[in-house]
Amino acid sequence: MREIVYSVTEISEYIKRLLEEDPYLTNVSVYGEITNVRPRKGHIFFSLVDENAKLDCVLFGGDNMGIRLHEGKMAIVEGSVGVYTPHGTYRFICSNIRYLNHAGTYQIRFEATLKKLLEEGLLYRPKKPLPRFPKRIGVITSRSSAAFQDVIRTAKERKSPVEIYLFHTSVQGDSAKKELIEALRKANEYDLDLVLIVRGGGSREDLWVFNEEEVVREILKMKPPVVTGIGHEIDRVIADFVADVSMHTPTGAAEYVFPDLREVHEELESLYGRMKNAILEKIAREEEKLDRLFHCLRATAKRKSEINKLTTIRVKELAGKLKNLMLNSMRRKQERVEHLFRVLESLKPTRFLDKGFVVVKKEGKIVKEAASLNSGDTVLLVFRDGEKRARVI
């Protein structure tokens, strides 16, 4: 029997005909909660959800017509299923939307949790200040996520001398809540200067774990300050309300947290310049005062012969001493600034690695004594240009 081979287009077109010509998928009404509203090029893209499923929808020309959809509202949407064959996707093409009087399940849960926290006063608690130069930063996210890569990239770009500790967790799905709570508790046991909670954008359902009451309460228990960078510009979760600092994206959170040594150097140079100019201006003002004093002395000497040359010499000596005092003060401040530069340079964690030393880590902690290692232990060797895993013999 001869094998029949179809092209991708043929299969896609066949699926398109099946769906678009099915009477059960044409001119039907669908009931659900409106989420993920995204106006784009005059159209409105959104999703209808219930507790078990999501249906992507589009209202063509809706944005141009001034139609505004409301997140969390329940609605009955009329229309038909359509297939976009270039992407192999289907959407519900809307022809009419009727709002219902009650909110959707997700919106009700969101508002109930928020109200509960407000009544307990937890959203008004004082925010913990962030250290300007943190040394140990915990990152709570998925190890394979783009958000974690954004954090690592930002740290490298800013040349920040910090230690980063990853506490891996799923950030969506059935196991996400349990794993996220465990990651928060584990991070709270470490001696960290602050904690970053990051996740890239997604639908409201994808980000829902950060609205869970148990997760939010665990964030409130954190000893170090917490910075969130969850979703994109338009996304907002309850975890953002309880964090000490909330940024719109993972990259924004990382940029807020990691000190940029280039900016620090520029700030010190600017400070040194202002200090030097201030001292020179003070010296110039004192010299002007001395000049005026000399003029007065000369004018007085013409009238009173008892003012002799010794007085003038003494005044010049005092002026010289004053100038030397000013210059010595400026040198001491310059030495202080140079010392600060050396301290900044000494903070680089890689300064020992540049000399050929290797840092040995076990379970995220630096090994300081050989007795703490056992045969068969797996350790991480940190070199200047990368990391390698090794097993103790």
Buried (B, 14 or more C-beta within 10 A) or exposed (E): EEEEEEEEEEEBBEBBEEBBEEEEBEEBEBEBBBBBBBBEEEBBBBBBBBEEEBBBBBBBEBBEEEEEBEBBBBBBBBBBBBBEBEEEEBBBBBEEBEEEEEBBBBBBBBEEBBEEBEEEEBBEEEEBEBBEBBBBBBBBBBEEBBBBBBBEEBBEEBBBBBBBBBBBBBBBEEEBBBBBBBBBEBBBEBEBBBBBBBBBBBBBBBBBBBBBBEBBBBBBEBEBBBBBBBBEEEBBBBBBBBBBBBBBBBBBBBBBBBBBBEEBBEEBEEEBEEBBEEBEEEBEEBBEEBEEEBEEBEEEBEEEEEBEEEEBEEBEEEBEEBBEEBEEBBEEBBEEBEEBBEEBEEBBEBEEBEEEEEBBBBEEEEBEEEEEEEEEBEBBEBEBEEEEEEEBE
